[in-house]
């Protein structure tokens, strides 16, 4: 195996483990919620707190990756995060879980380390695919949904963080052995100052890509955290069944990301993102409809009708939504690789932070809306509105200037040649 592919493989493995750890409260948060008697808003805060710190740290870790190289930063991150993960075992108060969750969430910043690290080993023509393969490490969310329930059922929820802490340590050793020094990174070279790098925030493209990623990655992360307890509450299934059904969303959301990167290389980031958002918009419209009972007064008396998605329709729709968001995550980073190849670390940190902040805020907002309205499908209603904002944004900034195949539109014949030459 060539060095670039070896680096890609071990980096993706590291991200899989990191993402599984990052999503740990999606499963163990359910028995913790019962133990502590948390309401929906408090559960949203518990599950989302690691997402906040993971988002906040993506920016500085992206800067350090440009300075010191992804190999060193990733190894240190894996080793350091094993400590707070192990400490989850000893928490028994909400504030303790929140405090440890802030430290544990640093594993989520591994994306801002691995993306520029992997991209440096591949030419521009293959960079979208390579970043898509690495981004497929979000399938760690599905790994968590299979592994954590089994550990909870056999050993109790406190065994989960212990196993995950050991997994981080072993992954750090493997990563250090199989990875390679970053090409083109010289730690002795003085990098541009933070103020100089942050000038990128003046570029409106950065903010646009932050919006796209807040929908795709933020929505994916938040739903991965929320869906197990959604299945339990809406359909009355056991925790292991709920986690397995939720994997129908999170597994394609990770595994198909590489395909999204390849499609972005083939058709362009714009075309892929445009159609992905439309698919997500339609699916979210269907998922938003709450369970409804109608009574129609007929000449023969009242007729009762029920409208709503049963389990066997709801789950395939989630699969389609997970695939769409996976393609969208990959196409967003294809934009970054094309537009900011020389500042990929810092831009990855900024956009990744935006996606992580969305992943933090959405579960809290969903919990608050659920406590207020009492309608579980309101989570999809809110995400539906966010996707609509992104469609409006991409239409006015790109579709009116670019056709659906990602190419500049032709000039009208009347203005192509007015000289007869």
N, C-alpha and C positions, 0 to 999 in steps of 0.2 A: 504494500500500500504506500502511495506517495505521501510525502510529508503534509501537503495541504489537506488531503483526505483524512489522514490520521488525526490532525489537529481538529478538523471539523467533527470527527466522530467522538473524540474524548470531550470536546467542548460541549457538544450536544448532550452527552451523558451527564456532564456536570450540571447543565441547565435543567435537565429532567429532574434530577435529585433536588436541586434548589427550588424548582417550582412546586414539587410535591410538598416540600417543607413549608413553603410560603402559603399553601392552601390548607394547612393542617387543621385550622379551626373550622373549615367547612364540614368536617366530620366530628372531631372531638368537641366542637362547640355545641353540638346537640345534647350530649349527656351533661356537659358543663352547664348549659342553659337550664336543664332540669334541676341540677344540684343547687344552683344559685337562684332559681326562680326569676329568670330574666324575662322582660317583655321583648317585643319585636325590635324596638329601637335599640335597646341594650345589646341584644344579640347581634344586630347589625354593626354596632360599634365594636363588639368583641371580635367578630370575624374579620372586620375591615381594618383594624388597627395595624396589623403587619403590612398591609398594602400601603398605608400612608408612609411609613418609614422607608419601605422599599422604593416608593416613588421619589421621596425627597433625596435619597442617597444616589439615585441614578445620575444626577447631574455631577456631583463631585467625583463619583467613581468613573464616569465617562471622561472627565478631565484627567484623572490620575492614569487612566488607561492610555490616553494619548501621551502622557509624560513617561510612565514607567513600564508600560507594556501590559497586555492582557494576561500573560502567563503569571506574572508576579501578583497582580491584583486579585485574580481569580483564586489562586492558591491561598492567599491570606484570608480572603473572604470566606472560603469554605471552612478553614480551620477556626476562625473567630466565631462564626455563627453556630458552631456546634455547642458552645457554652450556654447561650440563652435557650436553645432548643431543649437541652437537658433540664434546665431550671423550670420549665413549664410543669414538670412532674410534681414540683413541690408547692405550686400555687393553689390557694383555696379561697381567694377573695377576687372580686372583679377587678379592683385596681391593680392587683398583682398580675393578673393575666394581661391587662392592658400595658403595664410597664414592661413586662417581659416581651409582649408582642411587638412593642416598638423596636426592641433590640433584635428579636428574631426576624423581623421583617427585612433586615438588611440583605437576606438571601435573594429577595426580589430584585435587588439592584444588579444581580449577576448578568441580567440581560444587557445592560449598558456596558458591561465589560466584555462579554463574549461576542457581541455583534461586531464592533470594530476590530476586535482581535481576529475573528474568522475572516472578515472581509479583506484584511491585508494579505491573505494567502492566495486570493483568487483574482483573475483579471475581471475587468468591468463586465464583460459579456456573460460571465458565470456568477457574478456577485449576488444578483437577486436570488438565484437558486441556492447558493451557499448560505445566505442569510435566512432564506426560508427553511432550509434544513435545520440550521441552528435554532431558529424560532420554533420549530416543531417540538422543542423541549418543553413547550407549554403542555404537551401531553403528560407531563408530570402531574398535572391536575387529575387526569384519569387514573394514573398510578395511585395517587393518594386515595381516590374514591374506591379503589379495589383493596388496597393494602390496609388502610386505616380501619374500615369496618371489621375486617377479619381480626385484626389485633384487638379492637374494642370488644368484640364478642367473645374472644378466647381468653384475653388477659386483662381487660379493663382499659379505659382510655389512657391511663397514665403510662402504659407501656409504649404508646405510639411515639411520644417525643423522645423516649430513650432509644428506640430503634432508629429514628430519624437522625439523632445526633451521631450515632455510630456510623450511619450511612454517609453523613457529611465528611467525617474524618477519613473513611476509606476512599471516598471519591477524591479528596484532596491529594492523597498519596498517589492514586492512579493518574490524576490529571498532571501532577508534577513529573511523573515518569514518562508519559506518552506525549505531552505537549512539546512545543518548540518555542524558542525565542521569537519575539515579534520582529518581522522584517521591517526595516526602516525606522525602528524606534531606538533612539539613543538617549538613555536617562541623563547623560551628562550635558546634553544640549538643552539650553535654556528655552523653554517654550514661551509662546506669547502669554502675556499676563491675562488674568481672568477678565479684566475690563475689556481687553481687546477681543477675547473670545466671545464675551457676552454681547458684543455688537451684532452678533448674528440674530439677536432678538429683534433687531430693526427690520429684518427681512420678513415681509408678510407671508412668504411661503412657509416659514417655520411655524407660524401661528396656525396656518391652514392645516399643516400636517399634524399639529397638536390636536386639532379638532377631529381629524379623521381617526387618529389613534385613540383618542378618548372614547370614541364610539366602538371601535373594533376591539382593542385590547382592554379598555376599561369595561366595556360591556361583557366581554368574555370572562374576565377575572371576577367581576361582581356576580354574574350568574353562576359561575362555578362555585362560589361561596354560598349562594342563596338556594340553589336548586334542591339539595338533599332535604332541607327542612321544608321546602315548598311541596315536594312530593309527599312527605309525611303528613303535612297539614291538609293538603288538597285531596289526596287520594287514599290516605290512611294506611300506607305501606310501612313495613319495618325499615329500620335504618340501613341494613345491608341492601335491601331491595331498592330503597331510595337512592343510595349511592351508586348502585349499578345502573339504574335508569338515568341518573344525572350524567354518567359517563357517556351516554349517547350524545350528549352535547359537548362535553369537554374533550373526548377522544378525537373526534374529527377536527375540533378546534385546534388541536396540536398536530395530529398526524398529517393533515392536508395542507399545512402551512408551506411545506416544501413545494407542493404542487402549485400553490398560489405564487410562490417566488418564480417558478418556471413559467407560469402564464404571464407574469409581469415582465419577464425577460422577453417573451415571445410577442405579446400584444401591447406592452407598455403599461406603466403604472396607472395612467389615467383611465384607460378603457377597463382595466380590471376593477379598479375602485368604483367606477361609475355603476357597473352592472352589479357588483357585490352589494352596494348600498340599496339598490332597488330590490334585490332579492330579500335582504334583511328587512326592509320596510314592509313588504307584503307579508312575510312570515310573522313579524311582530304584530301586524294588524290582526291576524287570525288568533294569535296567542293572547291578545289583549281582551278578547271577549269573555266576560265572566260567566260562571255557571248561572243560568237564568231559568226560571219557571214561569210559564205563561198560562193564564186561565182565560179561555175564550168562551163566552156565554152563547151557546147555540140553542136552537129550538128544542134540542133533546137534552138540554142541561149543560152544566159546565164541562168543557173539554180541557184537559191539562196537557201542556206541551213543555218539554224540557229542551233548552238550547245550551250547548256547551261542549267543550272538548273532552272526550273520554281519554283514558290513559293511552290507548293504542293509536290515537290520532295526535295527541299532544307530544308524545316522545319522538315520532318521526319528524315532526315540525321542528323540534329542538335540534335534531341531527342536521337538518338543512340550515338552520340558523348558525350552528357551530361551524359548519363548513364555510358558510359565507363570511363569518367573522375571521376565520383562519386566512382566507384569501385576502381579506382586507388588511389584516395585520402585515402580511407579506408585501402587498402592493404599496403600503405606506412606506416601508423601509426600502423598497425599490426607488421610490421618489427620493429618499434621502441619499442613497448610494449614487444616484445619477446627479443630483443637484449639489451635494456637499461632500465630494469624495475626500477633500483635504481636511475637513473638520468633522469627520464622521463621529468621533468620540463625543465631542461636546454636543453636537446636534442630536445624536442618539440619546444622550442624557436628558436633554430638554424635552424631546418628544416622548421619550419613555416616562419621564416624570409626569407629563400631562396625562398619559394613559393610566399611570398608577394612581394619580390623584382622583381621576374619574372612578377607578376601581374601588377606591376608599370611600368616596362620597355616595356612590349609588346604593350600597347596602344600607347605609344610615338613612338615606332619603326613602328607600323602599320600606324600611322598618317604621319610619315616622308616618308615611302615607298609609301603611297597613294598619297601624294603631288608630289612625284617624278615620279612614274609610271602611276598614274591615274587608276589603276586596283584595284577594291575593293576586289576581291578574293585573292589579295596578302597577306591578313592577314592569310588566311589558308595555303598559300604556306610557309610562314615563320614558322608557327606552325608545319606543316608537317615535315620540316627539323629538328626541335627540337625533335620531337618524334622519328625520325630516329636515332638521336644521342643516345637517351635513349635505343632504341632497341639494338644498337651495344654494349652499356655499359652492359646491363643485359645479353647479350649473352656471352660476354667474361668473366664476373665475376661470373655468376651463371649457365647459361644453359650448358656450357661445363663441369660443375662439378655436376649439379643437374638435374634430369629428370623433365618432365613437371608437375609431381604430387608433386613436392616439397620434394622428398625423395632422399637420397644419392644413386647413382647408385651402382649396384652390382659389385663386383670384377669379373674379368674373371675367368672361372673355372680352368684355368691352374695355377692360383696363390692362389686359395682358400686353397688348401691342397696339399702340396708337400711332406709331410712326410708319408702319408698313415695311419696316426693314426686315 
